[in-house]
Every structure is written in structure tokens, then in C-alpha cells.
């Protein structure tokens, strides 16, 4: 009975603590011997390996934290928290989430996130929050409500042994699909909609054409041109445009088999990991669209009704540590670009980052960044999902 009373008292104390005013020492101490539930996208084998074989054991050893992973991304996260809101649940199923963009927008609308909290994290001192590609998420100031975890740029992917001059604008893409029918398509997912944003920006006339808050009139004008271009040319797409892949992993398989000659994706196309895995040929290369491709960050958030706020804060701070970011950045780790500013790091860590093996196959972020465009407002993504279905798929 005594043990039960002590445990109950400790649990009540944690629930009543104002973690926004607590010292970091208290936060770390309170996170020991606790469980943290993390919902994240699990579509990347290298990221799953990084989490399961490095992060989870490291957290257990350093903080005695059990990190439990559940699979889910944008729509699943938003739906779960909306259901918990409706049920007036103050003890959520998850403590932290991997998010950005339209998910951040939707969670802010339903007040589904805890915060602000980022300024409390000791390792946040190593992040350059003056970088707009870090501090601005889909034209939204993050306002310390989500912690930057990684940064990457969308890139086009081709096999240099099969394609000598890949298309870099819509005019060239039109000629390419006509000359190579059936070898290009648009996935009906996050990657595909990001591709369409690059096309919209080109139709707008400049890399900055979608900057600012959502403009319905601008969207209507540009999207009408986009749907016209797709519908005029989809007869030359994969399966003559009669269907579109629902998941980008399907496109990876078709590119690997040679069925598709042109693909795309985030993490600079994800080329390095797929070549190392043996999925893509070693002649695979990546490039940015002439008008630009989206460069954005991804983030970690804490749910509004997290059971273990102290634990989530501790986990996120560890994930932003030079140690964890170095492991994540190495091509032998997760091959992910760090969000840490090298100039802010202690010299010993700067040297360690400098020794990371460079990519052999995929382009570096530095190579592509001169062709970077900002993520447009989240409404563009939400509208594209809906209108791609009604104006293209169902047409």
C-alpha cells in the first residue's frame, strides 16, 4: 500500500507540475523510469533503423526512458487528437509526434499541440532560428511550438545511364513524356503534391510566386493551368494516366525496375539510401527543377494532452543533441541533414561533423539549395490533394 501511495503521489505531482516553468534538472529527473509514446512515419527503413537501434537504446541508457513507437503521419495524427478532443481526454495515447506543414497547421487550428516549449531545450542553442527554412513552416512561424529535427530538399531522380538530359521545366517535361510514354507519373501522396507545388511555382513565373499567405484567386488561376497541362499530357503518363500510384514506395519500385525513367522525392530524392540498399542503380542521380524545388524542415511536437511532458521534452532535447544529430547525418546512419548550425557548435563537434562520409550517389543539400523555394502556405497542399482527385483522377 505504501508503494502504491508513493507512486500515486509521484504521478499526481507530475500531472500538476508546470513544466514550462520547471528547471531542466527537474524535467530530466522526472523523466527517468518513464515511458514516452512517439507517433511517427515509418516508411523509411534507414530512419526506422536509426530509431530502433540507436535512439531507443541510447535513451534507455542515458535517461532510463522507454521510447515506444507507433506508426502514423499527418491525417492519422490529426484524427487521433480530434477524437481525443471530442472525448475530452486529458490523458492522450501519444506524447510526441513527427510533423510539419499542413499537419502543424491543422493541429494548431484544433489546439492539439503543447507549448511553446522549444526555448526550454538546452540543445536549441545550436539551431539558427534566423534561417527562414527552419523558423518558418509552410509560411507559418513555428513560434516555439515545434522543434526542428531535420531539413531536406525535394529533388528529381533519374538514371544517368538511361537519360542523358532530364527535363528541368514543364516545356521540357512535355517533350520528355511524349518521347518516353509510360515512364512518368504523379503519386497521389505527399511527394506527388509537393511535385505539383513546384509546377505551380513555375506557372506563377518565379521561385517566389507562392510566397505569402494563401491566395485563392492566385491558386485558382495557376491550378487551372496545372490541371489543363496534366490532362492534356496524361495520355503519355504511366498507364496512360488512367490511374496514379497511391504511395510513393510504388514509384520507387517502378523506377528501380526501369518502368519509370523519372522520379522524385524529399531528402534530396532519397537516392543515397536506396542505392546503398540495392534498390536504385549506382548511376542514379538527382537534381533540382530549374525554377526551384521545395526546401523545408520537419519537426517534433508534443501533444496537448501528453501523459509525459517531461519525458517528451527530454527525448526531443536528446534528438537535437550534437551526438544524436551526428549519428542521424552520417550516410551509414540515417543520411539526414542536420538542423544544427556548425558555427554554434563547440569546436570538437564541428570537427566530428566534418569527418562524416560524403554521399557517393545523391546530391548534397548544398548542391541543390541555390534552387530552393519556400514551402507555400498549407492551404495550397490541402487544396491540391482535393483538386487533383476531382480535376485529374476522376476526370
N, C-alpha and C positions, 0 to 999 in steps of 0.2 A: 504493500500500500504506500509505503514511504517513497519507493522508487517511482511509482505511478504519479504521486503528488508532485515530486520534483520535476518529472518530465512534463507534466501538465503545466506547471508553473513556468518552466522554461519556454514552452510553446506559446503560452499566453504573453510572456514578455516579448518574444519575437514579433508577435502579431501587433502588439501595442507600440513597438519602437518606431519612432520617426526616423527612418533610415536616411532621409535627406539631410538630417542634422547630426547623424551619428558620426563618430570618428572612424577613420578607415581601420584602425586597430580593432574597434568593436565589431565592424562589419565582417572582417576576416575571421575573428574569433567566433562569431555567431554562425558562420557558415560551416564550421568544422562538423564532421559527422552528420551532414545533411545530404539530402537528395535534391538535385536540380533537374527539372524536366525541360528539354530543349527540342522544339519542333523545327525541323529544317528540311530543305530539299535534299533528297538523297540520290539524285540522278548522276552524280559524278563519282566513279569508282575511286579516283585518287583523293577526293575530298573525304569520302567515307573512310578510306584507309587512314587518312590524317587524323580524323576524329577518333576512330575506334582504336587505333594502335599507337597514337601519340597523346592526344588531348585527354582522353578518358583516364589512361594510366597516370599521366602527369598530375592531373587534378586530384586523383586518389592519393598519390604520394605526397604532394605538397600541401594539400588542404583537407584531406580526408573527405572529399566531396565525391558522391556518386552521381555522375552525369548520365542521365537516361535520355536516349534519343527516340523521338517519334517522327515519322515521315509526314511531311505536309508542306505546302507552299501557299502563295497568296490566297486563292479562293478558300482553301481549307482552313487557313488561319483566321481569316475574316469571319467565315461562317461559324466556326467554333466559338469565337469570342462574342459574336452577335447572339448565339444561343445562350451563352452564359450570362450575358447582359439581360436577356429576356427572363431568364430564370433567377435573376438577382443573386447569382452565385458570387460570393466573395472569396471562394477558395477554388481557383481555376485548375484545370488539368495540366496546364503548361506554365512555366515560369519565364522562359525567354524564347525568342523567335528570330529567324534569319529572314530579313525583309529588305525591300527598297521600293521606291517609286509608287505605283498605284496602290500597293498594299499599305504602305505608310500613309498615303492619302486617305484610304478607306478607314484604316484603324484610327486615325486622328478624328475623322468625322464621327465615329461612334465612341470616342474617348476610350479606346481599347488599350492604350499604352500607359505605362507608369513613367513618371518623370516630371521635370527634367532630371537626368542623373549623370550624364556624361562628364560634367565638370568635376564630379566626385572621384573619378577614376584616376589613380596616380599615373597610369601609363598614357593617359590622354595628353600629357605634356609633350609627348613625342609626335603628335599629329599636327599638321599645318591646317588649321581651320580657316585660314585665309584663302586656301585653294578652293575655288568655286565648285570644282568637280567632286570635292569632299563635303563641303558645308552645305551645298545645295543639292537636294534630291528631287529630281523631276520638277525643277523650278520652285521647290519648297525649301525654305530654310529649315534645317533639321532641329534647330533650337534645343540642342542637347537632349532630344527625345529618343535618339537612336545613335548608337556608337559605330563609326566607320570600321569595317572589318577587312574589306578588300576593295580593289579598284581594277577595272578591266575595260577594254575597248572591243567593240563589235568589229569583226573583220570578215572579209570574204575569203573563201578557201577554194583552191584549185590544185590540180595535179600538173606540175610543170612538164611532165613527160608527155602529157596528152594535150595540153592547152598552152599555146605559145604566148598569146596576148589576151588575157582575160578582160572582160568588159569592166569599165570603170564609170560608166554613166548609163542612163536609160536608153539613149540612142544606140550605144554600142551593145547594150544588153538585148535590144530588139533584134539587131543583126545576128547576135550570138544564138538566140533561141531559134531563129529561123534557119540558121546554118546547122544547128545541132538539136533538132527537135527531140523532145522527150527527156532532155538531160538537165532541166532546171525546173524547180517548183518552189512553192512558198508553204512553209509549215504553219499550220493553224495553232500556233502557240506563241509563247513569249518571244522566242527568237524570230519567228516569222513576222510578228507585229513590229519588232524592232527594225527589221529589214524595211518594212513599209514606212516607218518613220524616216529612215534615210532617204527613201524615194520621195516622200512628202517634202522634206527639206530641199531636195534638188528641184522639185517642181516649184518651190517657193522662191528659188533663184539665188540662194546663198546659204552658207553653213549656219547663219543666224536667223534664218527665216521663220523658225518656230519658237524663238525665244519669247519670254514673257508669259503672261497669264493666258489661259485658253481663250482662243478667239473663234467663236462659232462660225462667223462669216468666212474667215480665212480657211478654217477646216473644211467647210462645205465646198469652197472653190477648189482647193487643192485635192481633196479626196475625190471629187467628181472627175478630175483629170486622171487621178490614180486608177479609179475603177475602170475608166474608159481604156487606159493603157493595158491594164491586166486583161480585160475582157476581149480586147482586140487581138491580144497575143497569146492567150492561154491555150489556144489550139495547138501551140508549139511547146507547151509545158509537158511535164510528165503526165502520162495517161490522158493527154490532150486536154488537160485542165478539167477533167470530169470529176476529179477528186483531189484532195490535198492531205498530206500527212498530218495526223493529229499530234504527233510527238516528234521532236527534233531528233531523237535517237534513231528513228526510222530513216531519216535523211542521212545520218552518219553511216548507216548500213548500206544505203544505196550508193553513197559516194565511195565507200570502201570497195564495193563490188564493181564500180565503174558505170553503174546505171545512171548516176548523175555526174556531170562534169563540173558543176559549180555548187558550192555550199556556203555556209556562213555560220557564225556563232560568236558568243562572248568569249572572254579570256583569250583575246586575240585569235579567235577561231577555235580555241581548244586543240590546236594542232599538235603541240608537243606531246601531251599525254596520250593522244590517240595513235601517234606514230610509235611512241615507246611501247604502247600496249600491243602494237602489231596490227591495229585496225586500219590505219591510213598508211599508204606507201611513203617511203622516205623522200620521195620527190614532191610531197605536198608542201604548198606554200600559202602564205596569207597576205592580204593587202587591204588597204582602206579605200572606200569609194572616193572618187575624185572630189565630190562636194563635201565629203566627210561621213564618218560613222559615229555612232553614239559612244561616248566615254562616260562611264558612271561608276559610282561606288555602290557596294552592298553593305548592309548594316545589321547590327544586333539590337533588338529591342526587348524590353521587359513588359510583360502583360500587366494590365491594370489590376488584376486580381491574383497576381502571383502569390503562391504559398510561401515561397522562399526568396524574398527580395535580396536579402544579404548574400545568399548563395549565388543568385544570378549576377549580382554586382561583382562578386569575386571571380566568377567564371569569365565574365566579359573582360574584366581587367587583365586576367591571365592571357586571354586570346589576343589582347593588344600588346602584350609584353614583347620586347625585342626577341626573347627566346622563342616564343610561340610563332611570331611573325617570320623569323628566320627559317624555322622548320617548314612553315607553310609556303615560303617563297622558293625554296630550293626545288629544281625540277625533279629531284628524287623524292620530294615531299608531296606538296600539292601544286607546285608550279604556279602559285598565285602571287600577283604583285602586292607588295606591302603597302599599307597606308601610312607607314611611319616616314617621317621626314628625316633623311640621313643627317642633315645639318643639326638636328635637335638631339640626335643620339650621342651617348658617350663614345669616345674615340674607339674603344675596344669593340663596340658593337658595329660601328661603321666599318671597321676592318673585316669583321666577320661577314657582313653583307657583301663586301667587295669580293670575297672569295667564293661566292655562290657560282656554281657552274652555269654558264650562259646557255640559252636554248640553242639546240642544233638545227631545228626544223621550223619552228614557228617564229613569227616576228616578235620583237620586243615591244613593250608599251612605248618606249622612246621612239621607235621607228614609226609608229602609227600616230603618235599624239599630235603631230602637225596637221593631221586630217581629222581632228576630233571635233564633234559637235556636242552641245549640251543636250541632256535629256529634256524633251519638251514637257509641258505640264501633263499631269497624269490623265486628264480627260482625253487627251489625244489617244493614248493607249486604249482606254476603255471604249472609246468610240470606234477605233479601228477593229477591235475584236467583234463588236456588234455588226458593223457595216461590212466587214469582209465576208461575214456569213450571209448577210442579206443581199449584198450587191455582187458577190462573186460566186460563192459556193452554191447558193440556192437559185442563182440566176439561170 
